Amino acid sequence: MKNRITMKDIAREAGVSVATVSHVINGTKNISKETSERVLKSIEKYNYVPDSSAKNLRKKKTKTAGLIVSSLPDNFVNDMIFGVEERAREMGYNLLLVNTKEDEKYEEESINLLHSNLVDGIILSPTSGDISYLNKYTNYKFPVVMVNRFDKKIKNIPIVSGDNYQLGFDATTHLLRHGHKKIGFIYSVLNVSTTEERLRGYKDALKQFDIPFCEGCLERGYGTVKGGADAVANLLSREKDITALFTQTDLMTVGAIGKIKEMQLRIPDDLAIIGFGDFPSAVIIEPPVTNIILPARTIGRTAFDVLINKIHNPDYMTHIQLPSSLIVRNSCGC
Protein backbone atom coordinates (compact mmCIF):
# COMPACT_ATOMS: atom_id res chain seq x y z
CA MET A 1 0.00 0.00 0.00
CA LYS A 2 1.32 3.43 -0.87
CA ASN A 3 2.75 5.71 1.82
CA ARG A 4 -0.13 8.21 1.96
CA ILE A 5 -3.27 6.42 3.11
CA THR A 6 -6.49 7.72 1.58
CA MET A 7 -10.16 7.22 2.38
CA LYS A 8 -10.35 4.97 -0.67
CA ASP A 9 -7.63 2.73 0.80
CA ILE A 10 -9.55 2.49 4.08
CA ALA A 11 -12.75 1.61 2.18
CA ARG A 12 -10.95 -1.12 0.23
CA GLU A 13 -9.38 -2.55 3.40
CA ALA A 14 -12.73 -2.60 5.22
CA GLY A 15 -14.70 -3.87 2.23
CA VAL A 16 -17.09 -0.91 2.15
CA SER A 17 -17.74 2.16 0.02
CA VAL A 18 -15.90 5.46 0.40
CA ALA A 19 -19.24 7.02 1.37
CA THR A 20 -19.57 4.54 4.25
CA VAL A 21 -16.09 5.43 5.51
CA SER A 22 -17.02 9.12 5.35
CA HIS A 23 -20.24 8.50 7.30
CA VAL A 24 -18.37 6.55 10.00
CA ILE A 25 -15.74 9.29 10.36
CA ASN A 26 -18.20 12.17 10.37
CA GLY A 27 -21.15 10.53 12.12
CA THR A 28 -23.46 11.73 9.35
CA LYS A 29 -25.46 8.49 8.95
CA ASN A 30 -26.32 5.47 11.09
CA ILE A 31 -23.97 2.66 10.12
CA SER A 32 -24.25 -0.82 11.62
CA LYS A 33 -22.02 -1.53 14.60
CA GLU A 34 -20.25 -4.36 12.77
CA THR A 35 -19.45 -2.19 9.74
CA SER A 36 -18.38 0.77 11.88
CA GLU A 37 -16.02 -1.41 13.91
CA ARG A 38 -14.50 -2.80 10.71
CA VAL A 39 -13.90 0.71 9.36
CA LEU A 40 -12.49 1.97 12.65
CA LYS A 41 -10.19 -1.05 12.87
CA SER A 42 -8.77 -0.21 9.42
CA ILE A 43 -8.37 3.45 10.40
CA GLU A 44 -6.47 2.45 13.53
CA LYS A 45 -4.35 -0.13 11.68
CA TYR A 46 -3.01 2.45 9.23
CA ASN A 47 -3.12 5.50 11.55
CA TYR A 48 -5.32 7.16 8.95
CA VAL A 49 -5.68 10.93 9.26
CA PRO A 50 -8.42 12.48 7.06
CA ASP A 51 -6.90 14.81 4.50
CA SER A 52 -8.42 17.49 2.27
CA SER A 53 -12.02 16.28 2.63
CA ALA A 54 -11.75 16.52 6.39
CA LYS A 55 -10.06 19.90 6.09
CA ASN A 56 -12.98 21.19 4.03
CA LEU A 57 -15.46 19.87 6.57
CA ARG A 58 -13.41 21.49 9.32
CA LYS A 59 -14.05 24.91 7.85
CA LYS A 60 -17.51 24.57 9.39
CA LYS A 61 -16.74 24.71 13.10
CA THR A 62 -18.45 22.23 15.39
CA LYS A 63 -18.11 24.43 18.49
CA THR A 64 -16.94 21.28 20.29
CA ALA A 65 -13.51 20.67 21.81
CA GLY A 66 -11.90 17.62 23.39
CA LEU A 67 -10.11 17.51 26.75
CA ILE A 68 -7.94 14.46 27.44
CA VAL A 69 -6.41 14.10 30.90
CA SER A 70 -4.24 11.35 32.32
CA SER A 71 -6.01 10.93 35.69
CA LEU A 72 -8.96 12.30 37.68
CA PRO A 73 -8.61 11.65 41.43
CA ASP A 74 -6.12 14.47 42.01
CA ASN A 75 -7.58 17.72 43.37
CA PHE A 76 -5.30 19.74 41.07
CA VAL A 77 -6.49 17.88 37.96
CA ASN A 78 -10.14 18.29 38.98
CA ASP A 79 -9.70 22.05 39.40
CA MET A 80 -7.90 22.29 36.06
CA ILE A 81 -10.77 20.44 34.35
CA PHE A 82 -13.24 22.81 36.00
CA GLY A 83 -11.29 25.78 34.61
CA VAL A 84 -11.37 24.36 31.06
CA GLU A 85 -15.11 23.57 31.31
CA GLU A 86 -15.91 26.99 32.74
CA ARG A 87 -14.09 28.83 29.97
CA ALA A 88 -15.55 26.55 27.27
CA ARG A 89 -19.09 27.38 28.41
CA GLU A 90 -18.30 31.08 28.41
CA MET A 91 -17.08 30.77 24.80
CA GLY A 92 -20.14 28.80 23.69
CA TYR A 93 -18.31 25.50 23.27
CA ASN A 94 -19.25 21.95 24.20
CA LEU A 95 -16.50 19.88 25.82
CA LEU A 96 -15.85 16.16 25.47
CA LEU A 97 -13.81 14.81 28.42
CA VAL A 98 -11.67 11.66 28.31
CA ASN A 99 -9.70 10.24 31.26
CA THR A 100 -6.97 7.91 30.01
CA LYS A 101 -5.97 6.69 33.51
CA GLU A 102 -2.30 6.75 32.44
CA ASP A 103 -3.00 4.36 29.51
CA GLU A 104 -0.86 5.46 26.54
CA LYS A 105 -2.66 3.31 23.97
CA TYR A 106 -6.08 4.55 25.08
CA GLU A 107 -4.81 8.13 24.85
CA GLU A 108 -3.76 7.68 21.22
CA GLU A 109 -7.04 5.93 20.37
CA SER A 110 -9.01 8.75 22.01
CA ILE A 111 -7.19 11.44 20.04
CA ASN A 112 -7.80 9.55 16.80
CA LEU A 113 -11.50 9.19 17.63
CA LEU A 114 -11.97 12.85 18.58
CA HIS A 115 -10.08 13.95 15.48
CA SER A 116 -12.14 11.65 13.24
CA ASN A 117 -15.36 13.06 14.65
CA LEU A 118 -14.17 16.57 13.83
CA VAL A 119 -13.89 18.39 17.12
CA ASP A 120 -12.42 21.81 16.50
CA GLY A 121 -9.37 21.03 18.63
CA ILE A 122 -8.02 19.10 21.61
CA ILE A 123 -6.48 20.02 24.95
CA LEU A 124 -4.20 17.21 26.08
CA SER A 125 -2.45 16.39 29.35
CA PRO A 126 -0.38 13.45 28.08
CA THR A 127 0.22 10.15 29.80
CA SER A 128 3.93 9.87 29.00
CA GLY A 129 6.87 11.92 27.83
CA ASP A 130 6.93 10.12 24.48
CA ILE A 131 4.03 11.42 22.39
CA SER A 132 5.66 11.57 18.97
CA TYR A 133 2.51 10.09 17.44
CA LEU A 134 0.98 13.59 17.71
CA ASN A 135 3.13 14.79 14.84
CA LYS A 136 0.83 13.10 12.32
CA TYR A 137 -1.95 15.43 13.48
CA THR A 138 0.00 18.61 14.05
CA ASN A 139 1.73 18.31 10.66
CA TYR A 140 -1.74 18.98 9.23
CA LYS A 141 -2.13 21.86 11.69
CA PHE A 142 -4.93 20.19 13.61
CA PRO A 143 -5.27 22.35 16.77
CA VAL A 144 -3.78 20.64 19.84
CA VAL A 145 -2.73 22.35 23.10
CA MET A 146 -0.76 20.59 25.82
CA VAL A 147 -1.72 21.44 29.38
CA ASN A 148 0.15 20.67 32.63
CA ARG A 149 2.36 17.93 31.12
CA PHE A 150 4.17 18.53 27.85
CA ASP A 151 6.83 17.40 25.39
CA LYS A 152 8.74 20.20 23.69
CA LYS A 153 9.89 17.88 20.92
CA ILE A 154 6.41 17.89 19.39
CA LYS A 155 6.10 20.56 16.73
CA ASN A 156 3.35 23.14 16.35
CA ILE A 157 1.73 22.64 19.79
CA PRO A 158 1.30 25.50 22.28
CA ILE A 159 1.79 24.68 25.97
CA VAL A 160 0.14 25.91 29.17
CA SER A 161 1.72 24.67 32.39
CA GLY A 162 2.87 25.60 35.85
CA ASP A 163 6.50 26.44 36.55
CA ASN A 164 7.26 23.00 37.94
CA TYR A 165 11.01 23.56 38.11
CA GLN A 166 10.59 26.55 40.43
CA LEU A 167 7.94 24.64 42.38
CA GLY A 168 10.38 21.81 43.09
CA PHE A 169 13.18 24.24 43.90
CA ASP A 170 11.10 26.38 46.29
CA ALA A 171 9.53 23.49 48.21
CA THR A 172 12.89 21.80 48.70
CA THR A 173 14.60 25.06 49.65
CA HIS A 174 11.94 25.69 52.29
CA LEU A 175 12.72 22.34 53.92
CA LEU A 176 16.47 22.88 53.62
CA ARG A 177 16.18 26.21 55.41
CA HIS A 178 14.56 24.35 58.28
CA GLY A 179 17.76 22.33 58.61
CA HIS A 180 16.70 19.17 56.76
CA LYS A 181 19.49 17.55 54.78
CA LYS A 182 17.86 14.31 53.67
CA ILE A 183 14.51 14.86 51.99
CA GLY A 184 12.34 12.09 50.55
CA PHE A 185 10.76 12.82 47.16
CA ILE A 186 7.54 10.86 46.53
CA TYR A 187 6.36 11.08 42.92
CA SER A 188 3.38 9.68 41.04
CA VAL A 189 4.64 9.00 37.50
CA LEU A 190 8.19 9.18 36.20
CA ASN A 191 9.20 10.35 32.70
CA VAL A 192 6.60 13.11 32.47
CA SER A 193 7.45 16.80 32.42
CA THR A 194 5.82 17.64 35.77
CA THR A 195 7.85 15.06 37.69
CA GLU A 196 11.05 15.66 35.73
CA GLU A 197 10.93 19.44 36.20
CA ARG A 198 10.12 19.24 39.92
CA LEU A 199 12.89 16.70 40.38
CA ARG A 200 15.32 19.00 38.56
CA GLY A 201 14.34 21.83 40.93
CA TYR A 202 14.75 19.49 43.92
CA LYS A 203 18.24 18.50 42.80
CA ASP A 204 19.31 22.10 42.13
CA ALA A 205 18.11 23.19 45.58
CA LEU A 206 20.20 20.43 47.18
CA LYS A 207 23.19 21.49 45.09
CA GLN A 208 22.82 25.12 46.19
CA PHE A 209 23.04 23.96 49.83
CA ASP A 210 26.04 21.71 49.02
CA ILE A 211 24.06 18.59 49.82
CA PRO A 212 24.66 15.54 47.60
CA PHE A 213 21.70 14.05 45.74
CA CYS A 214 20.49 10.75 47.22
CA GLU A 215 19.02 8.35 44.63
CA GLY A 216 17.53 6.27 47.45
CA CYS A 217 15.43 9.25 48.55
CA LEU A 218 13.17 8.90 45.50
CA GLU A 219 10.12 6.65 45.72
CA ARG A 220 7.07 6.17 43.52
CA GLY A 221 3.68 6.55 45.21
CA TYR A 222 1.44 5.97 42.16
CA GLY A 223 -0.77 8.98 42.94
CA THR A 224 -2.86 7.08 45.52
CA VAL A 225 -3.37 7.08 49.29
CA LYS A 226 -2.03 3.53 49.57
CA GLY A 227 0.88 4.38 47.28
CA GLY A 228 1.82 7.35 49.48
CA ALA A 229 1.71 5.19 52.61
CA ASP A 230 3.77 2.43 51.00
CA ALA A 231 6.30 4.99 49.72
CA VAL A 232 6.89 6.29 53.25
CA ALA A 233 7.41 2.76 54.58
CA ASN A 234 9.85 1.95 51.76
CA LEU A 235 11.79 5.20 52.13
CA LEU A 236 12.22 4.92 55.88
CA SER A 237 13.27 1.29 55.71
CA ARG A 238 15.90 2.16 53.11
CA GLU A 239 17.04 5.63 54.20
CA LYS A 240 16.50 5.75 57.95
CA ASP A 241 17.93 9.26 58.36
CA ILE A 242 15.32 10.98 56.17
CA THR A 243 13.83 13.85 58.17
CA ALA A 244 11.47 15.45 55.63
CA LEU A 245 9.20 14.51 52.72
CA PHE A 246 8.06 16.29 49.56
CA THR A 247 4.95 14.55 48.12
CA GLN A 248 3.68 15.29 44.62
CA THR A 249 -0.11 14.73 44.88
CA ASP A 250 -2.72 15.34 47.55
CA LEU A 251 -3.72 11.67 47.83
CA MET A 252 -0.12 10.61 48.37
CA THR A 253 0.21 13.33 51.02
CA VAL A 254 -2.80 11.91 52.89
CA GLY A 255 -1.37 8.39 52.65
CA ALA A 256 2.05 9.55 53.79
CA ILE A 257 0.63 11.35 56.84
CA GLY A 258 -1.45 8.31 57.76
CA LYS A 259 1.61 6.03 57.59
CA ILE A 260 3.77 8.44 59.61
CA LYS A 261 1.17 8.48 62.39
CA GLU A 262 0.74 4.71 62.19
CA MET A 263 4.50 4.39 62.76
CA GLN A 264 4.04 6.63 65.84
CA LEU A 265 6.29 9.32 64.44
CA ARG A 266 5.57 12.98 65.11
CA ILE A 267 4.98 15.59 62.41
CA PRO A 268 7.05 17.76 62.03
CA ASP A 269 9.42 16.81 64.91
CA ASP A 270 10.37 13.39 63.53
CA LEU A 271 9.36 13.91 59.93
CA ALA A 272 8.41 17.19 58.25
CA ILE A 273 6.24 17.20 55.13
CA ILE A 274 5.33 19.49 52.24
CA GLY A 275 2.67 18.39 49.76
CA PHE A 276 1.55 19.55 46.34
CA GLY A 277 -2.01 20.79 45.82
CA ASP A 278 -4.00 22.39 48.63
CA PHE A 279 -6.77 19.86 49.25
CA PRO A 280 -9.70 21.00 51.45
CA SER A 281 -8.86 18.90 54.53
CA ALA A 282 -5.26 20.19 54.67
CA VAL A 283 -6.26 22.85 57.20
CA ILE A 284 -7.96 20.44 59.64
CA ILE A 285 -5.38 17.63 59.63
CA GLU A 286 -3.21 17.73 62.74
CA PRO A 287 -0.85 19.36 62.20
CA PRO A 288 -2.20 21.44 59.28
CA VAL A 289 -0.40 20.62 56.05
CA THR A 290 2.02 22.93 54.26
CA ASN A 291 1.42 22.72 50.51
CA ILE A 292 2.91 24.23 47.40
CA ILE A 293 0.30 24.93 44.75
CA LEU A 294 -0.25 25.94 41.15
CA PRO A 295 -3.34 27.91 40.01
CA ALA A 296 -5.08 24.90 38.46
CA ARG A 297 -8.30 26.67 37.50
CA THR A 298 -6.39 29.49 35.82
CA ILE A 299 -4.22 26.97 33.98
CA GLY A 300 -7.39 25.30 32.65
CA ARG A 301 -9.02 28.57 31.59
CA THR A 302 -5.82 29.75 29.92
CA ALA A 303 -5.45 26.44 28.06
CA PHE A 304 -8.88 26.87 26.50
CA ASP A 305 -8.09 30.47 25.47
CA VAL A 306 -4.89 29.21 23.85
CA LEU A 307 -6.87 26.51 22.01
CA ILE A 308 -9.26 29.11 20.63
CA ASN A 309 -6.27 31.12 19.39
CA LYS A 310 -4.85 27.99 17.78
CA ILE A 311 -8.16 27.18 16.07
CA HIS A 312 -8.34 30.63 14.52
CA ASN A 313 -4.61 30.95 13.79
CA PRO A 314 -2.96 27.59 12.93
CA ASP A 315 0.51 29.13 13.28
CA TYR A 316 -0.09 30.44 16.81
CA MET A 317 2.55 29.23 19.27
CA THR A 318 3.27 30.00 22.91
CA HIS A 319 4.44 28.41 26.17
CA ILE A 320 2.69 29.97 29.14
CA GLN A 321 4.05 29.04 32.58
CA LEU A 322 2.15 30.09 35.69
CA PRO A 323 3.99 30.51 39.01
CA SER A 324 3.56 28.42 42.13
CA SER A 325 2.94 29.64 45.66
CA LEU A 326 3.70 28.13 49.07
CA ILE A 327 0.97 27.87 51.68
CA VAL A 328 2.86 27.59 54.95
CA ARG A 329 1.30 25.73 57.88
CA ASN A 330 2.76 23.52 60.60
CA SER A 331 3.65 20.23 58.92
CA CYS A 332 6.96 21.61 57.65
CA GLY A 333 8.07 22.85 61.06
CA CYS A 334 7.08 26.50 60.74
Beta strands, then each sheet from edge to edge (+ up, - down):
strand 1: 64-69
strand 2: 94-99
strand 3: 121-124
strand 4: 144-147
strand 5: 159-162
strand 6: 183-187
strand 7: 218-220
strand 8: 244-247
strand 9: 272-276
strand 10: 290-293
strand 11: 319-322
strand 12: 325-327
sheet 1: 2+ 1+ 3+ 4+ 5+ 11+
sheet 2: 7+ 6+ 8+ 9+ 10+ 12-
end
